[in-house]
Amino acid sequence: MAPSVERRGAGPATGIDLGTTYSCVAVWQHGRAEIIADDQGNRTTPSFVAFTGTQRFIGNEAQNQAVMNPTNTVFVTPRCRMTWRSWPFKVIDGQGDRPQIVVQHKGEEQQFTAEEITSMILEKMRETAESHLGCATDDVVITVPAYFGDHQREATKNAGAIAGLNIVGLINEPTAAAIAYGLHKRSNSERNVLTFDLGGGTFDVSVLTISQGVFEVKATAGDAHLGGEDFDNRMVSHFVDEFKRQHRKDVSGNPRKLRKLKIACEKAKRTLSSTDRATIEIDSLLEDSDFSSTITRNLFEELNDDLFAKCADTVKKCLRDAKMDTGSIHDGGSTRIPRVQQLLQELFDGKELCKSINPDEAVAYGAAAKAAMLRGDDHENLHGMLLLDVAPLSPGLEASGGNMVVVMPRNTVIPTKKERALCSPVRKPRARIKVYEGERCRTRENNLLGRFELCGTPSAQDSALEINVCFDIDADGLSDLSIYDRTTGKEKNKITVTRDMTRLSKEEIEAMVRRANKYKEEDRGQE
């Protein structure tokens, strides 16, 4: 049983790196961030939740259920409906078009939103920190992929609220990594830094300028549908085909055995980061057929050649957006994959990559520093520290013909506010406006933020409808919308806006908090 936690006074500021495959927690103490290990000494925790006939597991114990209990072992994922069919657990469309994860728990079917599953991971990370500290954590900053849109950012905040965290902000993962770098390698001179963050399920690149405690993001780029698991899946497909050739059996239709193969491939990928060859050996992969094979680093790189090319293209795009060339970058950091390191060194004319910071821990480190800064911790390491991040996607409105009208371009420094005038030759009692984010010319190819209905507009048949739409994007990258009628003769007469979206209501969040507390009490009963 975990030691009791004393909840008197303000605890340390906390940063949580909420990863697709692993999560990490850090607290700010004595002028620096400290990574907190769990009760087994692990400094990162698998982002898994498993449900069984008797109890719920989170973290390492949940990951251990992935082979024997794949349909009830759930991982955190930001990916869209297009990838649902490849997940071992069941996902359905729920109320309000929100996905629901379906599991069997204690003999009954249970449904959870993605926010609820994510909140369980966040609660686990908080418990890890509080168990080590012996006191409550206080203000929390959670990391998100830089390319996360408005819905995903709000969902992350909702998950934190369900977990009972005091969320003081979000931070983009590459920005957090750059903070860790800046605090580790202090310099009085201005430096341009590129961070390359290839996570389990997402990929981000950011270019920043660091000068005397000011971290200014110049541009960010990435892919919310490219990550380490895509490289793993290429290896899985390769070995599925090889097993089929060897034994004339197809393992792809068996979720348990496929999960077993995927775990072996993940280990092989890590091995290939330090050696030229890795061996996979699985007893009774399917029926009584054992499987043994090897893969070389060269073959792994060949299987993923197009994915590496996408990574390189994204780096080039980020540099273009930042209006810099490779010669302008002084330092850079990346993941452990040798081909990625080689690719970056080739792009940047042989410059050495920064390897002094642990890539598994840097993001949580930077998040804890931001949490301390936001709450006003007075330490010389934070003096003069200022973060200037950018909007990852362009918000805009749908015009006639389904065309996208951008209100502010991506990579605009946030927080910011901008208005756009709209006119219609016909005034109607109700006017519907669709708001999107993305970079495509056609709105159907972008992310729908919401449909906004203007109700109660003054009726005047002889006047056109003239309104101002104001986008207000805060420092977390979250959008708020205001609409003003310019034809009433009153200065900025604000109109009531009914927002038709899939966001959780306050009542829904409160219900999920109660449900989360119920599961926590059940877990304590199992200890």
Secondary structure as UniProt FT lines:
FT   STRAND          14..17
FT   STRAND          22..29
FT   TURN            30..31
FT   STRAND          32..35
FT   TURN            39..40
FT   STRAND          45..46
FT   STRAND          48..51
FT   STRAND          56..58
FT   HELIX           60..63
FT   TURN            64..68
FT   HELIX           70..72
FT   STRAND          73..75
FT   HELIX           81..86
FT   STRAND          90..93
FT   HELIX           95..97
FT   STRAND          99..105
FT   TURN            106..107
FT   STRAND          108..113
FT   HELIX           114..133
FT   STRAND          139..144
FT   TURN            146..147
FT   HELIX           150..162
FT   TURN            163..164
FT   STRAND          166..172
FT   HELIX           173..184
FT   STRAND          191..198
FT   STRAND          203..211
FT   TURN            212..213
FT   STRAND          214..223
FT   TURN            224..225
FT   HELIX           228..247
FT   TURN            252..253
FT   HELIX           255..272
FT   TURN            273..274
FT   STRAND          277..286
FT   TURN            287..288
FT   STRAND          289..296
FT   HELIX           297..303
FT   HELIX           305..321
FT   TURN            322..323
FT   HELIX           326..328
FT   STRAND          331..333
FT   HELIX           338..347
FT   TURN            348..350
FT   TURN            359..361
FT   HELIX           362..374
FT   TURN            375..376
FT   HELIX           380..382
FT   TURN            383..384
FT   STRAND          386..390
FT   STRAND          395..398
FT   HELIX           400..402
FT   STRAND          403..406
FT   TURN            410..411
FT   STRAND          413..414
FT   STRAND          416..424
FT   STRAND          431..437
FT   HELIX           443..445
FT   STRAND          447..454
FT   TURN            461..462
FT   STRAND          465..473
FT   TURN            475..476
FT   STRAND          479..485
FT   TURN            491..492
FT   STRAND          493..494
FT   STRAND          497..500
FT   HELIX           506..526
//
